[in-house]
């Protein structure tokens, strides 16, 4: 018979040494689609239910849901909103900043089931051109394919934006210049927003010419994605509405993609941003102009 003290010690050792459950992966967090702890409408600062927000989002032709690219909770909110809108009205498309528009045929092949994940990543040059962990996006991409939801590649080619950021528009080839959409570089509210972000975040931020090149590259991103959104939603075979996933800076206050797409006919629109915590929620709610139509504070898994 094992003495009680030794038996208790054995139990303690087993409990201490036993392998612990691994933490949830990014894909697990996204798939969980946790409900929001709070959703706040910035128009009046009042909390709304998810159903109330969705009813309002349904009134829009385009719904933008911003993200911090490496934050799984943001993607979980995107996934939940996308699926909820689809369940209400399945005529929907998803535009994604993560893919550059020359690779649209790759997305078409993915949606049609002609590609596996490995070839989607390889042929879209995901790791070279986007680079963020694919697992953040895997559940979304798998779901769109299984439901035949069209994907729209929104982003400008890296070759263009990097050249503009480092050398300016004049360094582009004639073919690259010809392919650019009209660029509005005179939106002072947008300029102030982007410059505030760039001022402390980029090498050479103390160089006025470098800042101007960075800003111009940001406008190239925004105008290109806006043009792609407008073209997709205005096609004769377009779905009823489009959801757009893009970085928060491209969505905030409607100054990046949304306003520029609206000028091209992609309106009305609504915007949603995700707050990591109460402090970020307060910051977004205090922003002037309002950071988004709705701010979503993630809750725990369902």
C-alpha positions, 0 to 999 in steps of 0.5 A: 500500500502506498503511504498517503503522503507519497500518494498525494505527492504522486498526484501533485507531480502528475498534475504539475508535469502533465501537458497543458492544453495548448493555447488557442491558435489564431485560427481557433480564435477567429473560428470562435467568432466571439460575440462583442462585449460592447458595440457602440454607435459613435453617432450618439455614443450609445451602446447597441445590440449586434442585431441593431448594428446589423440591421443598420449595416444592411442599409449600406452597399459597402461595409468596411470592417477595419483590422489590426493585421496581427490581432486575431480578435479583429479577424474574429469580429470580421468573420462574425459580421461577414457571416451574420450579413450573409445569413441575412442576405447571401448576395454578398462579396468580400473585398480584401486588402491582403491580395493585390489586384493582378492576382484576381484570377488566383482568387477566382480559381480559389473560389471555384475550388480549383486551388488548394491552400498551398497553391493559393498562397504560392500563386498569390505570393502571399508570404512575399507580398502580404506576409502576415500569418495566414492562419489569421485569415484561413477560416475566412477564406475557407468559409468564402469558398465553401459558400461561393462568396466572391473574393475581390483583390483590392490592393495595389502591386507592391512594386508600385507602392514601394517605388512611390514610397522610396522614390516618388511618383516620378520613378514609376514606369509609364505603364505603372503611371498609366495604371494608377487611378486619379489621386486626391492628395489634397484631402487635408483631414486624410493628410493629417490622419496619415501624417500623425501616424507616419510622424513617429513610425517610419524611418526618415520621418523627420525628412519632409520629402520622405514623409510626402512620399510615404503619404503619396504611397498611402493615397495610392493604396487607398485610391486603388482599393477604392477604385476596385471596390467601386468597380466590383459593386457597380458591375452588372452581375454584382452582389447586393452588397460588399464587405471590405476587410482592410487595415484600420488606417484605410477605414478610419473616419471614412477618409481612406477607402470609403470616401474615395469609393463613395465618390466613385458610386460605392455608397452608402457605406458603413464602417466598423472598427475593433477596439482591443480594450476599454482604453482603445474603445475610449480613444476611438469614441473620443476621435474627431471626426468619428473613427467609425460608425460602430466600435466593436469591443471583443468579448469572450468565446461563445 
